[in-house]
Amino acid sequence: MQMTRFFRLLLMAVLLLAIPVSSFAGVFVSVTVAPPVLPVYTQPVCPGNGYIWTPGYWAWGGAGGYYWVPGTWVLAPQPGFLWTPGYWGSGGGVYIWHPGYWGPHVGFYGGVNYGFGYVGVGFFGGEWRGGTFYYNRSVTNVNVTNIHIYNKTVINNVTVNRVSYNGGAGGINARPTLEEQRAMNERHVPPTGLQVQHEHTASTNREMLASVNHGRPAVAATARPGEFRGRGAVAPHAAGAPPRPENRPQPQQATNRNVPRPQNSARPTEHSAPAQGRNVERHGNARGESVQRPAAYRYENNRPQANGNASHAQNSRMQARESAPRPQHESASRPQQEEKGHEQKDR
């Protein structure tokens, strides 16, 4: 009798492993193998207004084992809703998947640091203001010219690591806060159809299997759901590359400034006083670097004058430059030549 029951349970386990299950479906997913660590990657640029970042995660694919579902930008199902990521929780020697959902507040997601505003507790990548979503550019990769933004520094008090599950040996030790418990009891909306299709596409891609990519999938993130090819597909960082804090994108540098950027020099005295402006320009030319002369002149004119004589000498040099004869442009000299020709003809 016990042997018969054992074989029945074994048969059921084999059948469950042979059938790929969706991490979004109302199916109880329990496995005995811990998910791999989270890959490190750069967030794609937000494609437009109303898109919410949904971080990547490891899903279970039955006999194939874990496969990576790339992070992607998804349109919220309705204004005011935020995404609570799914997470793996360990207990009793097994790992259970808790699917993600949409709701007015972010609930508990295991304390997993997914990055880009999901630091383990809450969400700091943006916020709804009325019917418009404002993006926090300090933790999200956005194009500042066509969407609403603000800048708020995120102080992360959660230990930064790449562990992808809560509880158990080596897992994250985190429990829901009172706010997260309230959010868990609110009305939730299941993942959108594009999210479900996005996960299904990843499950059919052999390159996403952890047994094949060894924790480094070919595509770690996409600009839109299902875009596993092209410019919107982002590969993970190279093995051994130091991850950026919070997977934070580098701020865009202004390229239309007239003031030259300070050079990294072993002699900081070159930039310690305005009086060294000419020396900085001369050293810069010796290194073969381009120097913007209009900025250098403006920088020189803003120097404090040592005394009245120096100011008088400088003004004299400027007047001498202005009084020096300038070559006439060709177009300006033609009328004079034509008038001279007419005068000779009249004579």
FIZAKE-939800 format. One record per residue (C-alpha): x, y, z; residue number from 1. Coordinates in Angstrom, 3 decimals. Layout:
BEGIN
ATOM         X         Y         Z  num
ATOM         X         Y         Z  NUM
...
! end
This chain:
BEGIN
ATOM         X         Y         Z  num
ATOM     0.000     0.000     0.000    1
ATOM     2.757     2.430     0.909    2
ATOM     4.699     1.494    -2.218    3
ATOM     1.628     2.154    -4.374    4
ATOM     1.136     5.567    -2.809    5
ATOM     4.818     6.341    -3.286    6
ATOM     4.674     5.535    -7.003    7
ATOM     1.546     7.646    -7.425    8
ATOM     3.232    10.626    -5.842    9
ATOM     6.310    10.029    -7.956   10
ATOM     4.195     9.899   -11.103   11
ATOM     2.460    13.154   -10.211   12
ATOM     5.802    14.837    -9.599   13
ATOM     7.090    13.682   -12.987   14
ATOM     3.986    15.017   -14.722   15
ATOM     4.307    18.389   -13.002   16
ATOM     7.931    18.674   -14.006   17
ATOM     7.123    17.806   -17.598   18
ATOM     4.519    20.583   -17.972   19
ATOM     5.820    24.179   -18.196   20
ATOM     3.803    26.398   -15.883   21
ATOM     3.278    30.131   -16.020   22
ATOM     4.530    32.175   -13.095   23
ATOM     1.428    34.362   -13.502   24
ATOM    -1.169    31.607   -13.557   25
ATOM    -3.072    30.515   -10.496   26
ATOM    -0.957    27.379   -10.265   27
ATOM     0.955    26.378    -7.180   28
ATOM     4.624    26.311    -8.263   29
ATOM     6.939    24.545    -5.824   30
ATOM    10.420    23.249    -6.571   31
ATOM    13.306    21.941    -4.521   32
ATOM    16.097    23.809    -6.305   33
ATOM    16.957    27.415    -5.457   34
ATOM    16.755    29.952    -8.301   35
ATOM    20.010    31.429    -9.635   36
ATOM    21.228    34.884    -8.649   37
ATOM    19.927    37.893   -10.532   38
ATOM    22.002    38.986   -13.529   39
ATOM    23.373    42.540   -13.627   40
ATOM    22.209    44.653   -16.531   41
ATOM    21.494    48.189   -17.691   42
ATOM    17.920    49.382   -17.925   43
ATOM    16.662    50.236   -21.425   44
ATOM    15.378    53.743   -22.045   45
ATOM    11.715    54.195   -21.151   46
ATOM     9.725    54.143   -24.430   47
ATOM     7.147    56.745   -23.373   48
ATOM     4.677    58.111   -20.859   49
ATOM     2.730    55.705   -18.666   50
ATOM     5.227    52.834   -18.907   51
ATOM     6.148    51.172   -15.596   52
ATOM     9.342    49.167   -15.167   53
ATOM     8.748    45.467   -14.375   54
ATOM    12.037    43.816   -13.315   55
ATOM    13.296    40.519   -14.691   56
ATOM    13.010    37.282   -12.731   57
ATOM    13.700    33.559   -12.878   58
ATOM    10.642    31.456   -13.769   59
ATOM    10.245    27.694   -13.580   60
ATOM     9.948    25.823   -16.864   61
ATOM     9.254    22.272   -15.753   62
ATOM    11.765    19.723   -17.030   63
ATOM    13.876    22.542   -18.477   64
ATOM    14.416    24.109   -15.071   65
ATOM    14.689    27.835   -14.486   66
ATOM    14.590    30.317   -17.358   67
ATOM    15.074    34.086   -17.329   68
ATOM    12.183    36.443   -18.071   69
ATOM    13.777    39.768   -19.092   70
ATOM    12.809    42.973   -17.348   71
ATOM    10.709    45.233   -19.527   72
ATOM     8.665    48.443   -19.662   73
ATOM     4.907    47.813   -19.502   74
ATOM     1.967    50.189   -19.787   75
ATOM     0.011    50.250   -16.546   76
ATOM    -3.466    48.701   -16.914   77
ATOM    -4.955    51.911   -15.518   78
ATOM    -3.686    55.227   -14.114   79
ATOM    -2.656    55.071   -10.484   80
ATOM    -1.613    51.417   -10.536   81
ATOM     1.887    50.191    -9.677   82
ATOM     3.596    46.842   -10.178   83
ATOM     4.488    44.520    -7.308   84
ATOM     7.122    42.047    -8.612   85
ATOM     6.802    38.329    -7.980   86
ATOM     9.364    36.524    -5.858   87
ATOM    10.497    33.086    -4.728   88
ATOM    10.010    32.192    -1.069   89
ATOM    11.736    29.294     0.638   90
ATOM    10.216    27.219     3.408   91
ATOM    10.212    23.568     4.425   92
ATOM    12.946    22.691     1.955   93
ATOM    11.004    23.910    -1.104   94
ATOM    10.862    27.162    -3.095   95
ATOM     7.412    28.599    -3.795   96
ATOM     6.675    31.244    -6.401   97
ATOM     4.539    34.243    -5.394   98
ATOM     3.300    35.906    -8.603   99
ATOM     3.346    39.659    -9.174  100
ATOM     0.306    41.898    -9.552  101
ATOM    -0.900    45.440   -10.262  102
ATOM    -2.454    47.602    -7.556  103
ATOM    -2.663    51.124    -6.123  104
ATOM     0.307    50.422    -3.816  105
ATOM     3.389    48.206    -3.982  106
ATOM     3.146    45.187    -1.724  107
ATOM     5.691    42.710    -0.394  108
ATOM     8.093    41.164    -2.904  109
ATOM    10.349    39.210    -0.599  110
ATOM    12.866    41.949     0.069  111
ATOM    14.554    41.102    -3.246  112
ATOM    16.617    43.997    -4.584  113
ATOM    15.617    44.016    -8.254  114
ATOM    17.133    47.472    -8.813  115
ATOM    15.799    50.494   -10.716  116
ATOM    13.687    51.670    -7.798  117
ATOM    12.796    48.213    -6.437  118
ATOM    15.258    48.195    -3.559  119
ATOM    13.547    45.409    -1.608  120
ATOM    10.897    47.562     0.068  121
ATOM     8.504    49.789    -1.867  122
ATOM     9.171    51.425    -5.217  123
ATOM    11.179    54.617    -5.809  124
ATOM    11.309    54.696    -9.609  125
ATOM     8.384    57.080    -9.966  126
ATOM     4.979    58.112    -8.706  127
ATOM     1.516    58.962    -9.960  128
ATOM     0.395    62.573    -9.750  129
ATOM    -3.222    62.568   -10.773  130
ATOM    -3.409    60.712   -14.067  131
ATOM     0.235    61.337   -14.999  132
ATOM     3.227    59.239   -14.020  133
ATOM     6.388    61.112   -13.018  134
ATOM     9.721    59.275   -13.294  135
ATOM    12.557    59.542   -10.801  136
ATOM    15.530    60.056   -13.109  137
ATOM    18.016    59.190   -10.338  138
ATOM    17.103    55.477   -10.560  139
ATOM    15.428    55.078   -13.962  140
ATOM    16.723    55.465   -17.500  141
ATOM    14.443    58.032   -19.115  142
ATOM    14.546    60.497   -21.980  143
ATOM    14.033    63.838   -20.255  144
ATOM    12.713    65.567   -23.374  145
ATOM     9.366    63.816   -23.743  146
ATOM     8.203    62.589   -20.320  147
ATOM     7.584    64.008   -16.853  148
ATOM    10.467    63.607   -14.430  149
ATOM    11.741    64.546   -11.012  150
ATOM    15.011    63.861    -9.215  151
ATOM    15.066    62.242    -5.785  152
ATOM    18.076    60.461    -4.329  153
ATOM    17.278    56.978    -3.029  154
ATOM    18.994    55.931     0.186  155
ATOM    19.044    52.149     0.233  156
ATOM    19.154    50.614     3.704  157
ATOM    18.773    47.098     2.299  158
ATOM    21.848    44.934     1.850  159
ATOM    22.729    45.021    -1.854  160
ATOM    23.148    41.540    -3.277  161
ATOM    21.843    39.476    -6.160  162
ATOM    19.978    36.817    -4.186  163
ATOM    16.654    36.134    -5.905  164
ATOM    14.637    34.424    -3.154  165
ATOM    13.374    35.037     0.363  166
ATOM    13.982    32.801     3.379  167
ATOM    15.779    29.475     3.648  168
ATOM    19.496    28.861     3.535  169
ATOM    21.240    31.805     1.894  170
ATOM    17.958    33.620     1.240  171
ATOM    16.909    37.149     2.130  172
ATOM    15.603    37.581     5.652  173
ATOM    12.699    40.006     5.204  174
ATOM     9.105    40.162     6.409  175
ATOM     6.207    42.342     5.201  176
ATOM     5.823    45.774     6.772  177
ATOM     2.438    47.103     7.877  178
ATOM     2.137    49.124     4.668  179
ATOM     2.976    46.080     2.554  180
ATOM     0.426    43.977     4.397  181
ATOM    -2.261    46.551     3.688  182
ATOM    -1.235    46.630     0.033  183
ATOM    -1.467    42.840    -0.150  184
ATOM    -5.127    43.036     0.934  185
ATOM    -6.101    45.664    -1.648  186
ATOM    -7.799    44.999    -4.955  187
ATOM    -5.262    43.566    -7.393  188
ATOM    -5.173    43.331   -11.158  189
ATOM    -3.407    40.354   -12.784  190
ATOM    -0.556    40.854   -15.269  191
ATOM    -1.506    42.223   -18.657  192
ATOM    -1.748    40.051   -21.733  193
ATOM     1.537    41.460   -23.018  194
ATOM     3.261    40.427   -19.799  195
ATOM     1.932    36.879   -20.078  196
ATOM     3.020    36.686   -23.719  197
ATOM     6.412    38.119   -22.774  198
ATOM     6.989    35.321   -20.264  199
ATOM     5.796    32.694   -22.730  200
ATOM     8.224    33.960   -25.381  201
ATOM    11.068    33.690   -22.874  202
ATOM    10.046    30.120   -21.996  203
ATOM    10.384    29.062   -25.635  204
ATOM    13.855    30.571   -26.036  205
ATOM    16.560    28.052   -25.203  206
ATOM    19.072    30.841   -24.565  207
ATOM    17.022    31.868   -21.535  208
ATOM    17.460    28.530   -19.759  209
ATOM    19.720    28.723   -16.720  210
ATOM    21.089    25.286   -17.622  211
ATOM    22.294    26.776   -20.909  212
ATOM    23.340    30.331   -20.030  213
ATOM    24.643    29.490   -16.514  214
ATOM    22.995    32.554   -15.017  215
ATOM    23.849    34.965   -17.856  216
ATOM    20.922    35.019   -20.317  217
ATOM    21.429    36.349   -23.834  218
ATOM    18.823    39.063   -23.194  219
ATOM    18.506    40.498   -19.707  220
ATOM    16.028    43.316   -20.420  221
ATOM    13.896    44.705   -23.244  222
ATOM    12.418    48.110   -24.033  223
ATOM     8.979    46.598   -24.661  224
ATOM     7.410    43.195   -23.991  225
ATOM     8.460    40.535   -26.484  226
ATOM    11.279    42.564   -28.103  227
ATOM    14.048    39.997   -27.790  228
ATOM    15.911    41.299   -30.843  229
ATOM    17.119    44.692   -31.996  230
ATOM    18.187    47.839   -30.208  231
ATOM    15.685    47.372   -27.396  232
ATOM    17.241    44.080   -26.265  233
ATOM    19.898    44.517   -23.544  234
ATOM    22.517    41.888   -22.715  235
ATOM    23.782    41.408   -19.147  236
ATOM    27.080    42.813   -17.984  237
ATOM    30.194    40.768   -18.552  238
ATOM    31.134    38.252   -15.892  239
ATOM    33.183    39.885   -13.182  240
ATOM    32.140    43.412   -14.159  241
ATOM    31.389    45.493   -11.066  242
ATOM    27.668    46.257   -10.884  243
ATOM    26.546    49.863   -10.655  244
ATOM    24.694    50.844    -7.465  245
ATOM    21.006    50.025    -7.900  246
ATOM    21.719    49.206   -11.559  247
ATOM    21.485    52.964   -11.912  248
ATOM    21.937    54.452   -15.421  249
ATOM    24.595    57.096   -15.744  250
ATOM    23.189    60.662   -15.902  251
ATOM    23.250    62.253   -19.326  252
ATOM    26.015    64.819   -19.760  253
ATOM    25.310    68.154   -21.362  254
ATOM    27.146    68.472   -24.658  255
ATOM    26.440    72.105   -25.566  256
ATOM    28.345    73.821   -22.802  257
ATOM    30.939    76.428   -23.756  258
ATOM    32.953    75.954   -20.591  259
ATOM    35.562    73.177   -20.983  260
ATOM    35.389    70.294   -18.528  261
ATOM    38.111    70.123   -15.893  262
ATOM    40.912    67.751   -16.801  263
ATOM    42.061    64.971   -14.501  264
ATOM    45.513    66.209   -13.595  265
ATOM    48.092    65.128   -11.064  266
ATOM    48.730    68.807   -10.301  267
ATOM    45.549    70.266    -8.834  268
ATOM    47.200    73.670    -8.490  269
ATOM    46.514    74.280   -12.172  270
ATOM    42.798    74.613   -11.350  271
ATOM    43.067    76.051    -7.866  272
ATOM    43.119    79.761    -8.834  273
ATOM    41.665    81.766   -11.726  274
ATOM    45.064    83.319   -12.419  275
ATOM    46.257    80.040   -13.838  276
ATOM    43.876    80.245   -16.791  277
ATOM    46.586    80.784   -19.398  278
ATOM    48.764    78.017   -17.995  279
ATOM    45.881    75.578   -18.113  280
ATOM    45.346    76.414   -21.779  281
ATOM    49.032    75.972   -22.574  282
ATOM    49.296    72.621   -20.733  283
ATOM    46.130    71.444   -22.437  284
ATOM    47.629    72.119   -25.875  285
ATOM    50.806    70.276   -24.907  286
ATOM    48.750    67.185   -24.135  287
ATOM    47.102    67.400   -27.509  288
ATOM    43.675    68.254   -26.053  289
ATOM    41.307    70.699   -27.677  290
ATOM    40.884    74.023   -25.846  291
ATOM    37.866    76.228   -26.492  292
ATOM    39.361    79.679   -26.885  293
ATOM    36.200    81.768   -26.344  294
ATOM    35.747    80.125   -22.946  295
ATOM    39.430    80.733   -22.154  296
ATOM    39.120    84.423   -22.960  297
ATOM    36.016    84.768   -20.858  298
ATOM    37.716    82.946   -18.007  299
ATOM    40.709    85.279   -18.311  300
ATOM    38.578    88.421   -18.337  301
ATOM    36.875    87.377   -15.125  302
ATOM    40.126    87.269   -13.195  303
ATOM    40.489    89.754   -10.330  304
ATOM    42.841    92.600   -11.281  305
ATOM    46.030    92.909    -9.246  306
ATOM    46.245    96.719    -9.486  307
ATOM    45.221    99.657   -11.599  308
ATOM    48.384    99.622   -13.760  309
ATOM    47.758    96.052   -14.844  310
ATOM    44.179    96.939   -15.753  311
ATOM    45.358    99.999   -17.755  312
ATOM    47.943    97.873   -19.601  313
ATOM    45.367    95.286   -20.469  314
ATOM    42.921    97.907   -21.762  315
ATOM    45.716    99.405   -23.880  316
ATOM    46.417    96.036   -25.476  317
ATOM    42.720    95.544   -26.240  318
ATOM    42.481    99.022   -27.817  319
ATOM    45.558    98.279   -29.903  320
ATOM    43.952    95.098   -31.211  321
ATOM    40.734    96.930   -32.091  322
ATOM    42.579    99.797   -33.835  323
ATOM    44.690    97.423   -35.961  324
ATOM    43.591    97.504   -39.650  325
ATOM    41.463    94.556   -40.632  326
ATOM    41.543    93.035   -44.134  327
ATOM    38.531    94.066   -46.177  328
ATOM    36.197    91.313   -47.354  329
ATOM    36.120    90.659   -51.044  330
ATOM    32.463    91.499   -51.349  331
ATOM    33.042    94.883   -49.649  332
ATOM    35.981    95.877   -51.923  333
ATOM    34.168    95.397   -55.215  334
ATOM    32.029    98.546   -55.075  335
ATOM    35.142   100.671   -54.454  336
ATOM    36.928    99.166   -57.444  337
ATOM    33.883    99.719   -59.655  338
ATOM    33.609   103.378   -58.570  339
ATOM    37.281   103.904   -59.310  340
ATOM    36.801   102.409   -62.759  341
ATOM    33.924   104.810   -63.493  342
ATOM    35.968   107.780   -62.377  343
ATOM    38.787   106.880   -64.769  344
ATOM    36.298   106.445   -67.594  345
ATOM    34.749   109.902   -66.952  346
ATOM    38.156   111.500   -67.024  347
! end
